[in-house]
Amino acid sequence: MWDAYKKGYMAYLRLEKSLAEHSIDAYLGDVQKLTDYLQLQSQLLEPVQIELSHLQHFVQWIAELGMKPSSQARLISGLRSFFTYCLTEQIISINPSTLLEAPKMKRALPDFLSFEEIEMMLATIPLNTSEGARNRAMLETMYSCGLRVSELIGLQISCLYPDLGFVRVIGKGNKERLIPIGKDALKYIRIYKEEIRVHMKIQRGKEDFLFLNKHGNPLSRIMVFYIIKDAAQKAGINKKISPHTFRHSFATHLVEGGADLRAVQQMLGHESITTTEIYTHLDRDFLRSTLQQFHPAFQSTPT
């Protein structure tokens, strides 16, 4: 009887939520874990029969099996999505997952780069080679706009508005957003387009992609990772660095500079403000200088 619910849920995720296939598989896997548990308990209830207590016992069961808190939280998120679908389709009248609590987790902050470290990495890229010109334009764009790596490699020339200083980005769930882009990034994009890309043989159907490999195809995610790792190594930066590090640094520097969190949320394309709040951390030097400047206890007093 659950096959029909799963089939409808899959269509909902694909058509209404526009999720990628691997994400759909993950969500369906969450529902499968629940049904497997119910079968083990010899009570394969229909969605309308499931109550909060059933879900709480299920969460306790997966915790006892040794599932990590982060994995538990992701699975609970998947179940909430399923029961939201059931409520929308009037399969149920009350959502049993509304009060289902996820395990408390300490959110680990990924490494971020200081502005000086980003400048050091950019300085390692040779501008007298075709790949160097492309890589400089690419890294400048990543830092200037805070792009995900998928958004970077999918960036199209038709989505650049240099006169207005904006780029149009297709993010998760095919959602579009406009992001301001800095003058340096635009300068290096222009150099790459006019002096390098214009002489390349581009594969049919790939003409609008901005950043291409030597074969005229869009760059892969792994290639972007290697380019960034190489620049960090040459700059002598010993941090765990990935393409996301540039996105994290972009957001961190905005927040440290006093940017409104809602504006940062929009530029990053986060659906929830709580996701953006991870970027509100400040480094020790910034905190110390702020306290010394504004807190009475840190200011000198007359003797």
N, C-alpha and C positions, 0 to 999 in steps of 0.2 A: 504493500500500500504506500510505502514511502517513495517508491520509484517515481510516482507522478509528482509528488512534492519536489523532489530533487530536480526533475526535468523542468518544472516550472521555474524553480529557483535559478537554475542554470541559464534559462532564457532571460530572466530578469537581470542577472549579473552581466550578461553579454549585451543585451539590447538597451536596457535602461541605464546601467551603470558604466557601460563601455569598458569593462575590465579586460585585461589581457588574459590569454588562455591559462597561463601559469597561475594567475591570481584566482581565476575561476576554479581551477583544480584544487587550490588550497582551501577555498571556502567550502567547496563540496566535500573535501576531506574532513573538515571540521564537523559537518553534519553526519558524515559516515562514522566518525568516532563516537558520536552521541548514540546513533542507532546500534552500533556494535555493543556499547555499554548496556543499552536497554535490553538487547537480546540476551546478554550474559545474565541480566537480572530477571530474565523470563517475563519481561513486561514491555513488549514493543508497543508503547502507546502511540497514538496519533498526536500530531502537534496540538490539537485542541485539548487533549487530555493532560498535557505536560504542565506541571506547576513549578514554581520556584524551587521547592524542596528537591524535586527530581534533578534539577540542574545543579543545585548545591552539592548533592551527593555525587554527581558525575564529576564535578570539579575536584572534590575531595579524593575521589578514586584516581583520577589522573595524576594528582599531586603525590599520592602514595606510591604510584608506579615510578616516580622519579622524574616526571616532566619538569623542566626548569620553569621558574616563575615567568620569564619572558615568553616562553612557548605557551604557558597557560593563558597569559593575557591575550596573546594573539588568537588562540582558539576561542576564548570567551568573546572576543570581538567578532569572530566569524559566526558564532551562535546568535549573537545579538542581531547581526545582519540578516540571518535566516528568519528569525522570528519577526523582525521588522517587515520583511517580505510577506510573511504569513498574515500579519496584521493588515498590510496594504491590500492584499488579495482577499481579505475577509475570511481567511481560513480559520483564524482565531479572532476572538473579540478582546482578549486581554494578553498583553505581552509578558510572558513569565520571566523573561531575561532582564527586565527593566531594573530590578534591584539586585541583580547578580553582580557580586563584587569581584574585581580582578585582584590578584595578589599585589601587595605593595612592592614596588621595585625602586631601587636607587638608579636614577637615570645617569648613565656614564656619558660624560662629555667627550666627544672626539677631539683629537688635536686640531688646533687651528694655527694659522701662520700670522705673524705680525706683518705689518705693512713692509717693514724692512726686509723680512725674510722673503716675501713675495717679490720685492724688487731684486733681491739677490738671485732668485731663481730665474726671473726674466732676463737678467744680465748674462746668464750662462748660455742663452740661446743665440747661435750665430745667425746674423741677418743676411749674410752673403750666400746663403744656400736656399734652395726652393723650400725644403722641409723646414728650415729655420724660420723663414718668413711666415710660413703657415702656422708653425707652432707658437710663434710670438703673438700672432693675431688671435689664435685660439685661446691661449692662456689669458691674454688681456680681456677677451670677451667673457671667459668663465668668471674671472674675478670682478669685472665691471658689472655683470648682470646676475651673478649668483645662480648660474644655470646648473641643472642636473646634467650628468654626462649624456643621458639619452636626448635631452633637449639640445645640447651642444652639437652632437653628431647629426641631429635631424634639422638643424637650423638651415633655413632656405634664404636665398638671395632676395626673393620676393617678399620676405618678411622683415627686411631691413628698411628703416626709414631714416637715413642719415641726416636729412634736412631737418627732421623733427627731433632727432636724438633718441629714437625709440627702436626697439625690436619687438616683433610679435612672436611669441613662443607658444608651441603646442605642448602642453604639459600632460600630467596624468589624467586618464579618462578623456583624452582629446579636448581638454579645456584650454581655451586660449587666454593669454594675458599679455598686456603691453608692459615692457620694462624699459626704463631709461638706460641708455648706454653711454659710457664716457667717451671723451674726445680721443684719448689715447687708443682705446679699442677700435674706434672708427678709423683712426689714422692707419693702424696696422692692418686692418681689414682692407682698406683701400689699396695699400701697398701690395698686399697679397693678391688681391683681385686683378689689379692693373699690371703688375710686373711678373707674376708667377702663374696664376690660374688661367689667365687669358691665353697662355701658350700651351696649355695641357690638352691632351686628347681625352675628352670626357665621355663616359659610357652613356649609351642611349637611355633616356629616362632619368638620368642623374644630373641633368644640366642645372637644376635649380638648387642643388645642395651646395652649401658654401664651402665646407672643409672636406677636401678630397685627398685620397692617397695617390701614390704615383701611378696607379692603374686607372685613375679617373673614377673611382668609386668612393662613396662616403666612408669616413674613418670608422673603425670598429671601437667598441667600448674598451677592449683590452689594449688597443694601440694608444688611446688617450691615457690610460693608466701608465703604460710604459714611458710615454713622453714626460709625464709629470714626475715619475720616480727618477728618471734620468736627470732632469733638471734639479731636483732636490739633492741628489747625490753629488752632482757637480758643484752645487752651492754649499755643500758641507752641512746640510740640514739633517739632523738625525732624529726625525720624528716619523711616526707612522702616517704616511701621506698617501692620499688617493684623490681622484677627481672631486669627491665630496668635500675634501679639505678646503678647496677653493670656495665652494658654496658656503661652508661653515664660516670661513674667514670673512667673506663678504657680509654675512648677516651679523657676525660678532662686531665687526668694525662699525657697521651702521648703528647698532644698539649702543656701543660705547660712545659713539659720536652724538648720541641723543635723539636718534631717529624714533619716530612713533612706531610702536610695536605692530599696530594694525597695518601701517604702510609696509613694514618689513614682511608681514604675513602675505600681503597682496603680491609683493615682488617675488617672494619665494613660491607662491602658488600653493600655500598650505590651506587645506579646507578648514582646519580648526586652529584657533589661536593658541591652544595648549601645546601644539606641536612647535610653534614658533618660540614659545617661552623658554625652550632649552637654550636659545641663543642669548638669554639675558645674563649669562655669567660674565663676569669681568675679571681680567687678570689682576694679579696682586699689585703690580705697579700702578695700574689705573686706579684701583681702590685706594692705595696709599696716597697717591697724589691728590685725589679728591678729598680724602679726610684731612690731609694737611692744609688744603686750601680753604675748606669750608667749616670744619668742625672746631669749635672753640678749644677743646681739650688738646688739639694738636698745634694750636697757634701759640706763639710766644706771649708771655704775660710780663708786664713791667715789674721790676723788683723794687 
